[in-house]
Amino acid sequence: MSESYYILTMKKLVLTIGIALISCVISIAQHAELMMFSGEIKVEKLEKDEVYKKLSSWQQEYMPKETIVESDRGAGEIKGTSYLIYNSNVHAASEVTKGFILFDFKFVAVEDGFRYQITNFRHEGKIRFHTILMTPSFPYKINAVEKPWYDLVWKDIRTQITQQTPKMVASVKDVIEKAALLAKNESEEKDTLLSQIGN
């Protein structure tokens, strides 16, 4: 066997192993369970277009100005990518993990309410923790010595997502419910006035 043939064979072997490893990582990513918050909020006396306008106003006021947004008033959809600011509660090396948690969101206005989905959380910092999954410990390959620290930070990131995301949903829910209550009161006042005129 010539030396050149041996080198070529080894290169092909390394390439094949590399492709297999990449495929394995992609497969894991595709089948891993993402953190996701979803649901439907129901109110009374609020038409779909009014819900959409309130969702749009809330998004512009509540979310950072760097938020990427796609809106479709006809479909009642507001979706895009935004972020949470992340400051680590794990004091060891907190400066290298401080950064942002990106996430994708989708709000859909319907008659008397809206549906929401918030998912695909990704940590960005000097040291990145990548896509945040449902696993309780850091799921990506890392040096065994560093694993305990990565697990602590991973847990803290997931905790902050779990704390902050429901607050976001509660904020938009509050806006929609107040608008629905106002619409209901106006409707009742109108009915009362018409009843008085009729009498």
C-alpha positions, 0 to 999 in steps of 0.5 A: 500500500502506497503512502499517498493511498494510506493518507487518502484512506485516512482522510476519508475515514476522518471525514466519514466519522465527522459526518456521522458525529454531526448527524448524531448531534443534529439528530439529538437536537431534532428530538430533544424537547424544547422549553415551551410555554403555550396556552389560550386566554379567554375573555368576554366582549372583545372582537378579534381585531380589537384583541390584535390591536391590544396585542400589538400595542403591548408588544411594542411597549413591553418588549425591547426595541431590538425585537424582530417582529412579523405581523399579520393583522388579517390572521391576527398573528404577531410573531418574532424573536425577542430576548430576556436579559440574563444575569447569573445567580451562580457567582463563580465566573458570572461575568462570562455567562452574563448576556441574553436569552433569546426566544421565539414568540407567537401571539394569535388573536381570536374572538374573545381572547388569544393564543400564545406560544413562547419557545426556542430559548437560546443563551448568548454570552461569552460562554454560550449555553446554546438551546435550552432544553427540558433536561435538568442538567447540561446536556451537551458534551463538556469536560467532566471537571467543568460539568458541575459548574455547567449544571449549576448555570444551566439550572439557573438559566432554566429557573430564570426562564420559568420565572420571567416567561409567566410574568410576560404572559400575565402582563399581556393577559392583564392588558387584554382583560382590562380592554375586555372589561372596558368593552363590556362596561361600554356595552352594558351602558349602551344597553341601559341607555337604549332601554331607558330611551325605549321606556 
